[in-house]
Amino acid sequence: MEHDALDAGEARYELVISVDARRSGQYGDAEKPRMRERIYRVLETAFAQAGVGRDAVHMEDRGDGVLVSVPGRIAVTRLLGLWMVEVHENLREENRSLLVPLGLRVAMHVGPVRHDSRGISGRAVDLTCRLADSAVARQLLDRERADLVLAVSDSLYVDVVSAGGKFIEPARFSSARLALKEGEVSAWFHLPGRPAPDIGPIAAEEPGAPVGGPAGGPPAAPVGGPEAALAAMDAALAARTAAAAGRRVDDSDGDGDDDEDGDGADRYRAQGDLSIHRNNVYQQPVHIGRVTGDSHRKD
């Protein structure tokens, strides 16, 4: 694209697209170049299929993704509609031969963009990248076992998506409130080929900032991954301890250990077999808990 006619200080409204690969840090050094080749193949093939010339858009490499800006002379609806359909289909085709499917988080926003010799900048660029990297986008992709998630800004949804169009179905988008570094924003999320996603409880963007759940509610547990498993274990432990709190300690042996300090305060004990297992990998069948009945047990 020719930008010589514009000074670096001038800005023009463009569609910004941020594309990130799922869990890119888990790819080894030998696999990352192949992952990057797949991303570019998916995107560039979709541009050609949507009738958008490769030289008509600006693309920046981000290592594990791509940052794109599209000039205003190209209809936003073509990128939101036909281009996204082709990206999804191309990605599905790539993933047919992969044991670990490639997942992409795509975000879009229209706003003022500044070009210089090194690339693009502006708050519109920052917001788009934040949406692609948001906890909602990440966890929807994992929880729904999807190939692709699309996030659009609230203004883009209101101005373009809500009106619908070819391959654009506003009823298949769901909104969420995000607590980003720059402040709270609303965004809309879509899983191509699926009904509107159920955002549900989503982990906060920042510590203590609820996202996606009811306003003012307790922090939501992360969805998926080891952190969610630990949170579930802790919740189960708390529930079991609370259930046991209604039972007084048995002092039938007469040793007075239910009030060993003699202060008259009630003391309770969680009864039964209670075990917590964290970060374990079991290579063989295991038995956890007490062996009862006629079964033999090794000491």
BELQUIDA-V830180 format. One line per field, one symbol per residue. phi: phi as a letter, one per 20 degrees, with the letter a starting at -180 (. if undefined). burial: # if it has 24 or more other C-alpha atoms within 12 Angstrom, else .. Layout:
phi->???
burial->???
//
This chain:
phi->.ecffdfffeccfcedcdcceflffeefgfefgfffffffffffffgffemdfgfececdfcndabdcccfffeffffffefffffgfffffffffddfdffdcddccbdafcddcfdqdbpfffgffffffeffffffffffeleebcddcfffffffcfffmqfmdcgfedcebeddefepfcdbccbdgncfgfegmfcfffcgndfcneffmffgeffennffffffffffffffffffffedfffdfememffbfememffcccfenecccccleceecgcddofedmefecff
burial->...........#############..........##.###.######.##.#....####...########....#############.###.#......###############....###.#####################.############..##......###.#########...##########...#########...#####......#####...........................................................................
//
